[in-house]
Amino acid sequence: MRSTVGLGDETLQRFIVTIEGANWEDVDDIELPQLPGEGETIETKYGTCLVIRSEALPDSGQHAGKIVCRTP
């Protein structure tokens, strides 16, 4: 069952996020209202990052999709 968190009228979905830096990479979970598109920014534990790829995972169970982003 996919994990969602209610926030008033907005429901958050859980995504797997890969954050890429200059010489490093980290993987984490993030909760957002929807899957961001390429070129959008998201807030991560490393600050604001640019989304370079995103894909929905409709049948993955607990995650609604995968996001790859990079630090500025």
N, C-alpha and C positions, 0 to 999 in steps of 0.2 A: 504494500500500500504506500503510495506516494505521500511524503510528509508535507503538510501545509500548515501555516500558522496564520490565524486570523488577526487582523489589525483593523478594527472598526469595519468599514466597508471594503477594505482592501485585504486580499488573501496573498500571503507570501508563499513562494515555491522555493524548494531547495535545489541548488545547482552545484555541480562540481566545477571548481574554477582552478585553472592552471595559471599561475602568475609567473611571467618571464622577466628576468632582469638582465643586466649586461652579461654576467657570467654565472647565473644561478637560475633555479626554477623551484617553485613551491606549489603544492597542491593543497586546496582547502575546500570547505563547503561554504556556500554563501546563500542567503535567502533574499530573494527579490520578488517584486510583484509579477514580473514577466521576463522572458528571455530577451536580453539586449541584442541589438544587431551590431554588425561590424561598424566600427567608427564611433560607436557610443562609448561613454565613459561609465565606469562603475567605481564605487568606493570599496577598497579592500583593506586588509590590515597593513598594507604598505602604502596606503594613500590612494589617490585617484589613478586609475589605470585605464588604458585604451583597449577596447575589445577588438581583437584581430580575427577571431573566429567564434562562432557559436552554433550549437546544433541542439535541437530538441531530441529528447529520448522518451518517446511516448510510452514505451512498455518497460521502462527500467526499474520500476518499483519505487524506491525512495527518492530518486533524483529526476527532476523534470528535464534536465539538459546538461550540456557541457559547455563551458566558456573558456576560451584562452585569451588572456590579456597580457599587456606588457606595461612596465613602468615607463613614465615619460623620460 
